[in-house]
Amino acid sequence: MSRHPLLVALVILSVAGGCTPSSATSPSRPAGGSAEPPTAAVSPDPSVSGSLVIAGRIITMDEPPIAEALFIKDGSVAAVGSRDEVLALAGDAVPVIDIGQNVAYPGFIDAHAHWIGDRDYYGIVSPAEAMDAALVRGWTSISEQWVNPEGLAELERLAADDALPMRVDAYLALNFDSEFFGDWYLSREPGPVDDRLRVQGLKIHLDSGSGAIVNWETADVTATIERANEAGWQVSVHAVSTQAMEMLLDAFEAAIGPTGPNPLHHRIDHALQVTDDQLARMVAMDLATVIQLDGAGFEWVRWAASVDESGRDYEREDVGWLARWRDFVDAGLHVAASSDAPWFLVDFTLTEDIGRPVDQIASAMDGRGRVFLETPDWVLDQLLTAEQGLRAVTLDAAYALGDELRRGRLAPGTLGDVTILSGDVTAATPDEIRAMTVITTIVGGIPAYCSDEQFCPEPQD
């Protein structure tokens, strides 16, 4: 299965919207595709749920918003509160991580990426290395957004072998470009394979990375979404252009009605070109929206202008309908952030300062891109706060995965997934956030990555 040439150009210019699938056979690797070895990653046994206490500044994204301590018991949060109360409840046998001046957050969730499935494109040779690369950056959950039968079989083998150190949500591919795979998902039901792997939804590649090519006929995409909805499957749709957006909104309206409800959390991914009328329809149906905050809007404009054969000059237009991040948030949509790794990597190279949750939060605040560093006024009009960026990698990312009751916040009964950073993103500038390091990544009470062993005690069963 060949890659679309426009998507290759998209990646080289470090913009979002490429989102291409893994092929059934291993693709050739571009020159320069390499990644730093994840030497600090540990190898936990994900079949075991851990118990530990985290003491220090904890941002819960729940009530209370700030806590002094967190008790994870058997993989789930058992208590959140004051240090004395939590330590007394946990008892002396449970190991304690005293994080000092560092700050703990709900485990960060990459709502749309291809870390495992497209690993060959950025020079990673195994699923273990791909997941380590994500864990080192502070992701505790990754959403694999294009999973074909071979990819699903690989993920299920990893789950059977207890080889998933993080949570993976798989979305089964229904097409890529003009190649369609039919309703192959009907042989199974959505849901968990085990504690770490969920087959969560379906992926429709509605248009190309530039939005210039629409891959589906209106009647076909409408019928496909209606069948999926009726069968209980969440649908995630790659939609860049206003034309694709109109088709998609019509299809969702046929499936769930113009005012919803949307219990399966059907979602729109990328959503770069959105008119006022389309935004109103998205809100009416409560469609989850997944975007790339790391400079995607501005860099897409520069790239699209360079490849559009019509000669359209996006930079000279009123482009207020592009990358409407703050408009989405202000309208009340659940807006999740996505790395889209590796399809935004410059030259397919995974460097230490890219593909991280902190990049999403920081770029949401200042609009900085990876290639074009001068941020235009129309992007500045759509900037978010640190708190809104933090929601996009926690609460709203969990909503986009249909798992907001268990992930994205730290409260009794939620999963014991925690990311500890070297600073407080809610009290820092964008550049200070980018400079923060990941101290520990914890999944189900088990430290899966530690930059310093003092923050990585052995968990108790």
TIVODREN-89026 format. One line per field, with one value per residue (C-alpha): residue number from 1; residue in three letters; x, y, z. Coordinates in nm, 4 decimals, padded with zeros to 6 digits. Each point is the difference from the previous one (the first is absolute). Example, Ala and Ser with C-alpha at 12.3 -4.5 7.8 and 13.67 -1.06 7.14 Angstrom:
BEGIN
nutor	[1; 2] .
drendo	[ALA; SER] .
c1	[01.2300; 00.1370] .
c2	[-00.4500; 00.3440] .
c3	[00.7800; -00.0660] .
This chain:
BEGIN
nutor	[1; 2; 3; 4; 5; 6; 7; 8; 9; 10; 11; 12; 13; 14; 15; 16; 17; 18; 19; 20; 21; 22; 23; 24; 25; 26; 27; 28; 29; 30; 31; 32; 33; 34; 35; 36; 37; 38; 39; 40; 41; 42; 43; 44; 45; 46; 47; 48; 49; 50; 51; 52; 53; 54; 55; 56; 57; 58; 59; 60; 61; 62; 63; 64; 65; 66; 67; 68; 69; 70; 71; 72; 73; 74; 75; 76; 77; 78; 79; 80; 81; 82; 83; 84; 85; 86; 87; 88; 89; 90; 91; 92; 93; 94; 95; 96; 97; 98; 99; 100; 101; 102; 103; 104; 105; 106; 107; 108; 109; 110; 111; 112; 113; 114; 115; 116; 117; 118; 119; 120; 121; 122; 123; 124; 125; 126; 127; 128; 129; 130; 131; 132; 133; 134; 135; 136; 137; 138; 139; 140; 141; 142; 143; 144; 145; 146; 147; 148; 149; 150; 151; 152; 153; 154; 155; 156; 157; 158; 159; 160; 161; 162; 163; 164; 165; 166; 167; 168; 169; 170; 171; 172; 173; 174; 175; 176; 177; 178; 179; 180; 181; 182; 183; 184; 185; 186; 187; 188; 189; 190; 191; 192; 193; 194; 195; 196; 197; 198; 199; 200; 201; 202; 203; 204; 205; 206; 207; 208; 209; 210; 211; 212; 213; 214; 215; 216; 217; 218; 219; 220; 221; 222; 223; 224; 225; 226; 227; 228; 229; 230; 231; 232; 233; 234; 235; 236; 237; 238; 239; 240; 241; 242; 243; 244; 245; 246; 247; 248; 249; 250; 251; 252; 253; 254; 255; 256; 257; 258; 259; 260; 261; 262; 263; 264; 265; 266; 267; 268; 269; 270; 271; 272; 273; 274; 275; 276; 277; 278; 279; 280; 281; 282; 283; 284; 285; 286; 287; 288; 289; 290; 291; 292; 293; 294; 295; 296; 297; 298; 299; 300; 301; 302; 303; 304; 305; 306; 307; 308; 309; 310; 311; 312; 313; 314; 315; 316; 317; 318; 319; 320; 321; 322; 323; 324; 325; 326; 327; 328; 329; 330; 331; 332; 333; 334; 335; 336; 337; 338; 339; 340; 341; 342; 343; 344; 345; 346; 347; 348; 349; 350; 351; 352; 353; 354; 355; 356; 357; 358; 359; 360; 361; 362; 363; 364; 365; 366; 367; 368; 369; 370; 371; 372; 373; 374; 375; 376; 377; 378; 379; 380; 381; 382; 383; 384; 385; 386; 387; 388; 389; 390; 391; 392; 393; 394; 395; 396; 397; 398; 399; 400; 401; 402; 403; 404; 405; 406; 407; 408; 409; 410; 411; 412; 413; 414; 415; 416; 417; 418; 419; 420; 421; 422; 423; 424; 425; 426; 427; 428; 429; 430; 431; 432; 433; 434; 435; 436; 437; 438; 439; 440; 441; 442; 443; 444; 445; 446; 447; 448; 449; 450; 451; 452; 453; 454; 455; 456; 457; 458; 459; 460; 461] .
drendo	[MET; SER; ARG; HIS; PRO; LEU; LEU; VAL; ALA; LEU; VAL; ILE; LEU; SER; VAL; ALA; GLY; GLY; CYS; THR; PRO; SER; SER; ALA; THR; SER; PRO; SER; ARG; PRO; ALA; GLY; GLY; SER; ALA; GLU; PRO; PRO; THR; ALA; ALA; VAL; SER; PRO; ASP; PRO; SER; VAL; SER; GLY; SER; LEU; VAL; ILE; ALA; GLY; ARG; ILE; ILE; THR; MET; ASP; GLU; PRO; PRO; ILE; ALA; GLU; ALA; LEU; PHE; ILE; LYS; ASP; GLY; SER; VAL; ALA; ALA; VAL; GLY; SER; ARG; ASP; GLU; VAL; LEU; ALA; LEU; ALA; GLY; ASP; ALA; VAL; PRO; VAL; ILE; ASP; ILE; GLY; GLN; ASN; VAL; ALA; TYR; PRO; GLY; PHE; ILE; ASP; ALA; HIS; ALA; HIS; TRP; ILE; GLY; ASP; ARG; ASP; TYR; TYR; GLY; ILE; VAL; SER; PRO; ALA; GLU; ALA; MET; ASP; ALA; ALA; LEU; VAL; ARG; GLY; TRP; THR; SER; ILE; SER; GLU; GLN; TRP; VAL; ASN; PRO; GLU; GLY; LEU; ALA; GLU; LEU; GLU; ARG; LEU; ALA; ALA; ASP; ASP; ALA; LEU; PRO; MET; ARG; VAL; ASP; ALA; TYR; LEU; ALA; LEU; ASN; PHE; ASP; SER; GLU; PHE; PHE; GLY; ASP; TRP; TYR; LEU; SER; ARG; GLU; PRO; GLY; PRO; VAL; ASP; ASP; ARG; LEU; ARG; VAL; GLN; GLY; LEU; LYS; ILE; HIS; LEU; ASP; SER; GLY; SER; GLY; ALA; ILE; VAL; ASN; TRP; GLU; THR; ALA; ASP; VAL; THR; ALA; THR; ILE; GLU; ARG; ALA; ASN; GLU; ALA; GLY; TRP; GLN; VAL; SER; VAL; HIS; ALA; VAL; SER; THR; GLN; ALA; MET; GLU; MET; LEU; LEU; ASP; ALA; PHE; GLU; ALA; ALA; ILE; GLY; PRO; THR; GLY; PRO; ASN; PRO; LEU; HIS; HIS; ARG; ILE; ASP; HIS; ALA; LEU; GLN; VAL; THR; ASP; ASP; GLN; LEU; ALA; ARG; MET; VAL; ALA; MET; ASP; LEU; ALA; THR; VAL; ILE; GLN; LEU; ASP; GLY; ALA; GLY; PHE; GLU; TRP; VAL; ARG; TRP; ALA; ALA; SER; VAL; ASP; GLU; SER; GLY; ARG; ASP; TYR; GLU; ARG; GLU; ASP; VAL; GLY; TRP; LEU; ALA; ARG; TRP; ARG; ASP; PHE; VAL; ASP; ALA; GLY; LEU; HIS; VAL; ALA; ALA; SER; SER; ASP; ALA; PRO; TRP; PHE; LEU; VAL; ASP; PHE; THR; LEU; THR; GLU; ASP; ILE; GLY; ARG; PRO; VAL; ASP; GLN; ILE; ALA; SER; ALA; MET; ASP; GLY; ARG; GLY; ARG; VAL; PHE; LEU; GLU; THR; PRO; ASP; TRP; VAL; LEU; ASP; GLN; LEU; LEU; THR; ALA; GLU; GLN; GLY; LEU; ARG; ALA; VAL; THR; LEU; ASP; ALA; ALA; TYR; ALA; LEU; GLY; ASP; GLU; LEU; ARG; ARG; GLY; ARG; LEU; ALA; PRO; GLY; THR; LEU; GLY; ASP; VAL; THR; ILE; LEU; SER; GLY; ASP; VAL; THR; ALA; ALA; THR; PRO; ASP; GLU; ILE; ARG; ALA; MET; THR; VAL; ILE; THR; THR; ILE; VAL; GLY; GLY; ILE; PRO; ALA; TYR; CYS; SER; ASP; GLU; GLN; PHE; CYS; PRO; GLU; PRO; GLN; ASP] .
c1	[00.0000; 00.1808; 00.0048; -00.1612; 00.2702; -00.1792; 00.0138; 00.3719; 00.0385; -00.2195; 00.2250; 00.3168; -00.1421; -00.1025; -00.3707; -00.3046; -00.2583; 00.2145; -00.1302; 00.0867; -00.0232; 00.2459; 00.0138; -00.0241; 00.3654; 00.2817; 00.0531; 00.3436; 00.1432; 00.0772; 00.3572; 00.0643; -00.2794; 00.1424; -00.0879; 00.1920; 00.0137; -00.2402; 00.2727; -00.1721; -00.3199; -00.0730; -00.1747; -00.3012; -00.2274; -00.3351; -00.1873; 00.0703; -00.1784; 00.2151; -00.0525; 00.1869; -00.0386; 00.1015; 00.0661; 00.0442; -00.1857; -00.2654; -00.2264; -00.3033; -00.2249; -00.2762; -00.0971; 00.2024; 00.1904; 00.3272; 00.0919; 00.2989; -00.0057; -00.1445; -00.0423; -00.0121; -00.1115; 00.0062; 00.0225; -00.2837; -00.0190; -00.1169; 00.0373; 00.0912; 00.0485; 00.2322; 00.3332; -00.0800; -00.3412; 00.1265; 00.3087; -00.2094; -00.2410; 00.2761; 00.1935; 00.3724; 00.0335; -00.0764; 00.2985; -00.0067; 00.1259; 00.0781; 00.0176; 00.1427; -00.0341; -00.1251; -00.3686; -00.2270; -00.2838; -00.2541; 00.1800; 00.0256; -00.2000; 00.1016; -00.3455; 00.1174; 00.3328; 00.1756; 00.2840; -00.0112; -00.1582; 00.2198; 00.3187; 00.2043; -00.0416; 00.1940; 00.2657; -00.1480; 00.0314; -00.2345; -00.3266; 00.1910; 00.2305; -00.2943; -00.1845; 00.3166; 00.0356; -00.3519; 00.0499; 00.3245; -00.1998; -00.2617; -00.2837; -00.1761; -00.2598; 00.0301; -00.2797; 00.1114; -00.2086; 00.0420; 00.0046; -00.0381; -00.0458; 00.3764; 00.0362; -00.2855; 00.1513; 00.3298; -00.1674; -00.1928; 00.3226; 00.1626; -00.2956; 00.0110; 00.3728; -00.0470; 00.2176; -00.1993; 00.1596; -00.2560; -00.3643; -00.0772; -00.3336; -00.0294; -00.2131; -00.0658; 00.0576; -00.2819; 00.1982; 00.3058; -00.0356; -00.2118; 00.0756; -00.2920; 00.0033; -00.3693; -00.1657; 00.2621; -00.0587; -00.3384; 00.1693; 00.0596; -00.1354; 00.1681; 00.1429; 00.2970; 00.2309; 00.1693; 00.0883; 00.2393; -00.1587; -00.3410; -00.1419; -00.1787; -00.1297; 00.0219; 00.2085; -00.1252; 00.2490; -00.2506; 00.2362; 00.3697; 00.2518; -00.0485; -00.3760; 00.0137; -00.1105; -00.3155; 00.0183; -00.3659; -00.3328; -00.2582; -00.2436; 00.2752; 00.1463; -00.3506; -00.0999; 00.3305; -00.0313; -00.3633; 00.0923; 00.2880; -00.2101; -00.2763; 00.2564; 00.1312; 00.3329; 00.1493; 00.1102; 00.3098; 00.0129; 00.2970; -00.1538; 00.2066; -00.1988; -00.3341; -00.1308; 00.0882; -00.1350; -00.3371; -00.0225; 00.0973; -00.2473; -00.2791; 00.1014; 00.0104; -00.3376; -00.1461; 00.1422; -00.0747; -00.2235; 00.0868; 00.0019; 00.1351; 00.0422; 00.3428; 00.0456; 00.2735; 00.2050; 00.0334; 00.2880; 00.1498; 00.3779; 00.2016; -00.3000; 00.2235; -00.2530; -00.3251; -00.2616; -00.2238; -00.2965; 00.2010; 00.1249; -00.3587; -00.0929; 00.2993; -00.1112; -00.3626; 00.1068; 00.2684; 00.2643; 00.3377; 00.2702; 00.3638; 00.2605; 00.3757; 00.0940; 00.3684; -00.0049; -00.2205; -00.2266; 00.2637; 00.2288; -00.2883; -00.0708; 00.3609; 00.0136; -00.3406; 00.0861; 00.3121; -00.1755; -00.3456; -00.0066; -00.2858; 00.2422; -00.2063; 00.1959; -00.1185; 00.2307; -00.1695; -00.3485; -00.2025; 00.0922; -00.1955; -00.1834; 00.3235; 00.1187; -00.2757; 00.1333; -00.1313; -00.3286; -00.0463; 00.0768; -00.2139; -00.2903; 00.0107; 00.1400; 00.2155; 00.3320; 00.2759; 00.3635; 00.1911; 00.3640; -00.0889; 00.3454; 00.1868; -00.1835; 00.1084; 00.3692; 00.2419; 00.1776; -00.1615; 00.2543; -00.1142; 00.2127; -00.0175; -00.1905; -00.2929; -00.3012; -00.0565; -00.3068; 00.1816; 00.0309; -00.3771; -00.0591; 00.2712; -00.0956; -00.3636; 00.1165; 00.2287; -00.0831; 00.3601; 00.0564; 00.2884; 00.1083; -00.1495; 00.0734; -00.1573; -00.3598; -00.2555; -00.2757; -00.2803; 00.1696; 00.0521; -00.3753; -00.0525; 00.2437; -00.1025; 00.0934; 00.2272; -00.3014; -00.1819; 00.3069; 00.0272; -00.3634; 00.0747; 00.2546; -00.1985; -00.3759; -00.1012; 00.2423; -00.1629; -00.3413; 00.1155; 00.0846; -00.3354; 00.1755; -00.0471; -00.1290; 00.3331; 00.2681; 00.0935; -00.0432; 00.1121; -00.2884; -00.0980; -00.0895; 00.1963; 00.2994; 00.3309; 00.1683; 00.2234; 00.2564; 00.2466; 00.1691; 00.2771; -00.2354; -00.3542; -00.1344; -00.2768; 00.2559; 00.2559; 00.0669; -00.0129; 00.3799; 00.0222; -00.2504; 00.2023; 00.3061; -00.1728; 00.1146; -00.1908; 00.0935; -00.2155; -00.2722; -00.2276; -00.2592; -00.2372; 00.2198; 00.3066; 00.2899; 00.0563; 00.2667; 00.2230; 00.2617; 00.1310; -00.0305; -00.0933; -00.3337; -00.0505; -00.0481; -00.1053; -00.3839; -00.1839; -00.2593] .
c2	[00.0000; 00.3110; 00.3337; 00.3030; 00.2393; 00.3003; -00.1619; -00.0525; 00.3689; 00.0746; -00.1895; 00.1521; 00.3446; -00.1057; 00.0594; -00.1900; -00.1781; -00.2735; -00.2842; -00.2893; -00.3681; -00.2761; -00.2206; -00.3768; -00.0159; 00.1963; 00.3319; 00.1222; 00.2450; 00.3561; 00.1142; 00.1553; -00.1844; -00.0683; 00.0397; 00.0243; -00.3381; -00.0136; -00.1204; 00.1217; -00.1956; -00.2796; -00.3242; -00.0456; -00.3012; 00.1507; -00.3060; 00.1238; 00.3032; 00.2123; 00.1765; 00.3105; 00.3488; 00.3217; 00.2917; 00.3570; 00.2444; -00.1909; 00.1608; -00.2288; 00.1553; -00.0860; 00.0947; 00.1041; 00.1562; -00.0112; -00.2797; -00.0793; -00.3755; -00.2763; -00.3678; -00.2521; -00.3457; -00.2979; 00.2252; 00.2409; 00.3219; -00.0761; 00.3416; 00.3599; 00.2655; 00.1249; -00.1690; -00.1146; -00.1431; -00.1873; -00.1412; -00.1190; -00.1747; -00.1638; -00.1353; -00.0569; -00.2863; 00.2066; 00.1722; 00.3789; 00.2257; 00.3412; 00.2158; 00.3104; 00.3073; -00.2023; -00.0158; -00.2986; -00.0006; -00.2507; -00.2200; 00.1836; -00.1441; 00.0274; -00.0034; -00.0598; -00.1483; -00.2852; -00.0732; -00.3781; -00.0519; 00.2432; -00.0542; -00.0917; 00.3514; 00.1550; -00.2663; -00.2086; -00.3753; -00.1451; 00.0770; -00.0001; 00.2790; 00.1971; -00.0176; 00.0874; 00.3105; 00.1034; -00.0812; 00.1993; 00.3017; -00.0435; -00.1670; -00.2707; -00.0715; 00.0071; -00.0236; -00.1997; 00.1632; -00.2318; -00.3699; -00.2568; -00.3762; -00.0568; 00.2872; -00.1275; -00.3476; 00.1516; 00.1994; -00.3056; -00.2038; 00.2707; -00.0043; -00.3800; 00.0163; 00.2686; 00.2244; 00.3234; 00.2329; 00.2710; 00.0234; -00.0325; 00.0843; -00.1515; 00.1474; -00.2415; 00.1387; -00.0019; 00.1598; 00.1874; 00.2362; -00.1844; -00.3468; -00.1301; -00.2982; -00.0566; -00.0602; -00.2465; 00.1176; -00.1765; -00.3260; 00.1444; 00.2505; 00.3134; -00.0153; -00.1056; -00.2836; 00.0309; 00.2749; 00.1670; -00.0531; 00.1201; -00.0367; 00.3291; 00.1124; 00.0280; 00.2321; 00.1607; 00.1876; 00.2396; 00.2375; 00.0487; 00.1863; 00.3159; -00.0461; 00.0281; -00.3610; -00.1509; -00.3787; -00.0892; 00.0514; 00.1663; -00.2929; -00.2495; 00.1847; 00.0666; -00.3654; -00.1121; 00.2303; -00.0980; -00.3712; 00.0588; 00.2089; -00.2606; -00.2701; 00.2038; 00.1125; 00.3426; 00.1570; 00.2160; 00.1915; 00.1755; 00.3210; 00.3005; 00.1931; 00.1790; -00.2302; -00.3106; 00.1619; 00.0607; -00.3624; -00.1219; 00.2162; -00.1161; -00.3612; 00.0477; 00.1745; -00.2971; -00.2354; 00.1861; 00.2914; 00.3702; 00.0519; -00.3384; -00.1327; -00.1452; -00.2763; -00.1755; 00.3217; 00.0021; 00.2287; 00.2271; -00.0125; 00.2979; 00.2297; 00.2621; 00.1726; 00.0674; 00.2639; 00.1676; -00.2086; -00.3211; 00.0908; 00.0527; -00.3452; -00.1584; 00.1536; -00.1054; -00.3631; 00.0232; -00.1495; -00.0596; 00.1993; -00.1101; 00.2502; 00.0535; 00.2998; -00.0090; 00.2660; -00.2000; 00.2741; 00.2459; -00.2632; -00.1608; 00.3334; 00.0373; -00.3581; 00.0012; 00.3196; -00.1667; -00.3096; 00.1231; -00.0193; 00.2490; 00.2756; 00.0924; 00.2287; -00.0880; 00.2503; 00.2914; -00.1154; 00.0607; -00.3316; 00.0421; -00.3235; -00.1962; -00.1635; 00.1455; -00.1426; 00.2668; 00.0238; -00.3743; 00.0284; 00.3108; -00.1731; -00.2776; -00.2850; -00.2703; 00.0897; -00.2618; 00.0398; -00.2358; -00.0420; -00.1844; -00.1591; -00.0689; 00.2018; 00.3391; -00.0814; 00.2098; -00.2420; -00.2832; 00.0539; -00.0402; 00.2404; 00.0476; 00.3288; -00.1201; -00.2279; 00.0915; 00.1013; 00.3166; 00.1004; -00.0149; 00.2146; 00.2545; 00.0421; 00.0391; 00.3049; 00.1678; -00.1619; -00.0823; -00.2471; -00.2314; 00.1433; 00.3494; 00.1598; 00.3409; -00.0326; 00.1989; 00.2100; -00.2398; -00.2739; 00.2354; 00.0575; -00.3725; -00.0554; -00.1955; 00.0258; -00.2484; -00.1457; -00.0505; -00.1643; -00.2245; -00.1062; -00.0902; -00.2648; -00.1249; 00.0430; 00.0699; -00.2554; -00.2619; 00.1138; -00.0413; -00.3616; -00.0571; -00.0688; 00.3221; -00.1868; -00.1794; 00.2233; 00.3652; 00.0825; -00.1266; -00.0934; -00.3129; -00.2724; 00.1363; -00.1805; 00.0514; 00.1686; 00.2959; 00.2156; 00.1897; 00.3050; 00.2241; 00.2990; 00.1353; 00.0710; 00.2179; 00.2484; 00.0109; 00.1665; -00.2057; -00.0156; -00.1046; -00.2770; -00.1205; -00.0170; -00.2247; -00.3582; -00.3182; -00.1343; -00.3129; -00.1566; -00.2289; -00.2352; -00.1845; 00.0773; -00.1424; 00.2346; -00.0592; 00.2695; 00.1802; 00.2648; -00.0586; -00.3240; 00.1861; 00.0721; -00.3589; -00.2363; -00.3580; -00.0073; -00.2300; -00.2477] .
c3	[00.0000; -00.1190; 00.1776; -00.1542; -00.1268; 00.1471; 00.3408; -00.0285; -00.0767; 00.2967; 00.2361; -00.1351; 00.0694; 00.3496; -00.0267; 00.1172; -00.2086; -00.1543; 00.2163; -00.2225; 00.0810; 00.0504; -00.3034; 00.0091; -00.0944; 00.1550; -00.1815; -00.0916; 00.2490; -00.0992; 00.0417; 00.3363; 00.1781; 00.3415; 00.3639; 00.3226; 00.1734; 00.2946; 00.2338; 00.3164; -00.0548; 00.2439; -00.0855; 00.2275; -00.0133; -00.1059; 00.1219; 00.3526; 00.1430; 00.2257; 00.3314; 00.1079; 00.1481; -00.1766; 00.2351; -00.1190; -00.2203; -00.1944; -00.2612; -00.0083; -00.2700; 00.2494; 00.3560; 00.1858; -00.2937; 00.1944; 00.2401; 00.2214; -00.0463; -00.2136; 00.0911; -00.2843; 00.1102; -00.2336; -00.3025; 00.0819; 00.1984; 00.3525; 00.1646; -00.0799; 00.2663; 00.2684; 00.0558; 00.3539; -00.0939; -00.3035; 00.1732; 00.2916; -00.2350; -00.2047; 00.2956; 00.0418; -00.2487; -00.3099; -00.1682; -00.0113; -00.2794; 00.1490; -00.3107; 00.1686; -00.2214; -00.2949; -00.0918; -00.0679; -00.2557; -00.1275; -00.2515; -00.3304; -00.2911; -00.3649; -00.1599; -00.3577; -00.1052; -00.1773; 00.2415; -00.0447; -00.3406; -00.1920; 00.1984; -00.3099; -00.1321; 00.2863; 00.0363; 00.2828; -00.0469; 00.2626; 00.1806; 00.3302; -00.1191; -00.1369; 00.3318; 00.1903; -00.2179; 00.0994; 00.3708; 00.0161; -00.1207; 00.2716; -00.1910; 00.2017; -00.2716; -00.3791; -00.2538; -00.3028; -00.2710; -00.2974; 00.0834; -00.2781; 00.0623; 00.0203; 00.2446; 00.2134; 00.0121; 00.1137; 00.2774; 00.1169; 00.0104; 00.2094; 00.2382; 00.0256; 00.0778; 00.2712; -00.2174; 00.0177; 00.2590; -00.0825; -00.1061; -00.3708; -00.1637; -00.3482; -00.2808; -00.2867; -00.3489; -00.2544; -00.2831; -00.1091; -00.2942; -00.2592; 00.1364; 00.2088; 00.2331; 00.0687; 00.3360; 00.1208; 00.3549; 00.0141; 00.0987; 00.3470; 00.2507; 00.1332; 00.3474; 00.2114; -00.0953; 00.3393; 00.2477; -00.2455; -00.3435; -00.1159; -00.3489; 00.0279; -00.3368; -00.3767; -00.2164; -00.3211; -00.2182; -00.1554; -00.1809; -00.0693; 00.2143; -00.2045; -00.0120; -00.3787; -00.0629; 00.1500; 00.0112; 00.0605; -00.1694; 00.2230; -00.0030; 00.0811; 00.2983; 00.1350; -00.0238; 00.1523; 00.3005; 00.0512; 00.0025; 00.2397; 00.2353; 00.0022; 00.0814; 00.2937; -00.1468; 00.0554; -00.3306; -00.0352; -00.3291; -00.1606; -00.1384; -00.1055; -00.2619; 00.0277; -00.2746; 00.1994; 00.3148; -00.1662; -00.1138; 00.3438; 00.1875; -00.2299; 00.0690; 00.3770; -00.0084; -00.1861; 00.2653; 00.3256; -00.0968; -00.0351; 00.3765; 00.1052; 00.2580; -00.0720; 00.2601; -00.2026; -00.0169; -00.3795; -00.0822; -00.2646; -00.0316; -00.1312; -00.0708; -00.1600; -00.2283; 00.1837; -00.0802; 00.2578; -00.1091; 00.0227; 00.3460; 00.1150; -00.1313; 00.1741; 00.3276; -00.0479; -00.0410; 00.2725; -00.2302; 00.1605; -00.1776; -00.0207; -00.1170; -00.0242; 00.2140; -00.0866; -00.2711; -00.2323; -00.1290; -00.1149; -00.1448; -00.1858; -00.1697; -00.1113; -00.1246; -00.1698; -00.1831; -00.1371; -00.1384; -00.1037; -00.3795; -00.0190; 00.0908; 00.3036; 00.2318; 00.3490; 00.1643; -00.1770; 00.0915; 00.3111; 00.1619; 00.3203; -00.0814; 00.0402; 00.3229; 00.2179; 00.3242; 00.2375; -00.1881; 00.0565; 00.3711; 00.0490; -00.1756; 00.2592; -00.2098; 00.1531; -00.1649; 00.0252; -00.0990; -00.2245; -00.0940; -00.3249; 00.0381; -00.2204; -00.2642; 00.1225; 00.0501; -00.2024; -00.2365; 00.1979; 00.2781; 00.3593; 00.1992; 00.3755; -00.0265; -00.2097; 00.0346; 00.3655; 00.2007; 00.1067; -00.3658; -00.0377; 00.3091; -00.0808; -00.3663; 00.0976; 00.1966; -00.2559; -00.3354; -00.0824; -00.2817; -00.0757; -00.3349; -00.0227; 00.3353; -00.0676; 00.1141; -00.2048; 00.1546; -00.0909; 00.2024; 00.2944; 00.0031; 00.0692; 00.2871; 00.3077; 00.3655; 00.1734; 00.1774; -00.3308; -00.1514; 00.3041; -00.0388; -00.3617; 00.1065; 00.3004; 00.0497; -00.3575; -00.1430; 00.2229; -00.1263; -00.3596; 00.0854; 00.1671; 00.3306; 00.1972; 00.3067; 00.0427; -00.1514; -00.0270; 00.3696; 00.3386; 00.2288; 00.1928; -00.2470; -00.2957; -00.1476; 00.1756; -00.2964; 00.0910; -00.1786; 00.2193; -00.1527; 00.1277; 00.0242; 00.0144; -00.3479; 00.1457; 00.1365; -00.2814; -00.3324; -00.3205; -00.0216; 00.3651; -00.0723; -00.2989; 00.2252; 00.2546; 00.0255; 00.0709; 00.3421; 00.0083; -00.2142; 00.2001; -00.1491; 00.2327; 00.2993; -00.1745; -00.0863; -00.3701; -00.0457; 00.2492; -00.0623; 00.3537; 00.1952; 00.3186; -00.1645; -00.1072; 00.2969; -00.0439; 00.0108; 00.2354; -00.1255] .
